[in-house]
Amino acid sequence: MNATALCRSDRTFSLPPSAADVPGVRSALVETLLEWGIPEGGELVHSIGLIASELVTNAVHHAGVFTPSIVVILRIGVDGTLELGVRDNSRDIPRPTAVSPESTHGRGTAIVDALLTEFGGSLTAERHPDGKTVWARLPGCPARQDP
C-alpha cells in the first residue's frame, strides 16, 4: 500500500485489488484519524474503519478485474465534513441488495448505509470516464483542538 500525505486533512492510499490488503488500508485510515485528533476508541473511528472495509471490499470484488489500483481518499472538508472516497475502474454504482440469511456476501452497502444514517451522513457516487468514486460523508468531524 502506498500512502501520500497531501495536507493535515487530506490523505490518499493506493492498493492492489486484493482482499488481503483491506485490513491494511483500514488500519492506515484509523491511524490517520487518530493522528488528526479523532478520539481513539470512539464510535466514529470504529465506524469509519468498518465503512472503509466494506467499500474497499466492494471495489475489490466488483471492480478488481478492471482496476489495477484502488484509490482510497480520506479528507476533512472545509465545512468539517469527514469524507471517505473509494475509487475504482468500474462505472457500476453499488446498491443495497436483498440477500438470504444464509448468504455470506451482499450486505456491505446496507451496512454502510446504516452506519451513515446513524451519524447523519450520506453515500454518493461520482462517475468518471474511467470508473467512479464512492463517497461516504459524515458531518461535523469532532477533531480535538490543539492546546
Secondary structure, 3 states (H helix, E strand, C coil): CEEEEEECCEEEEEECCCHHHHHHHHHHHHHHHHHCCCCCCCHHHHHHHHHHHHHHHHHHHHHCCCCCCEEEEEEECCCCCEEEEEEECCCCCCCCCCCCCCCCCCCHHHHHHHHHHHHCCEEEEEEECCEEEEEEEECCCCCCCCC
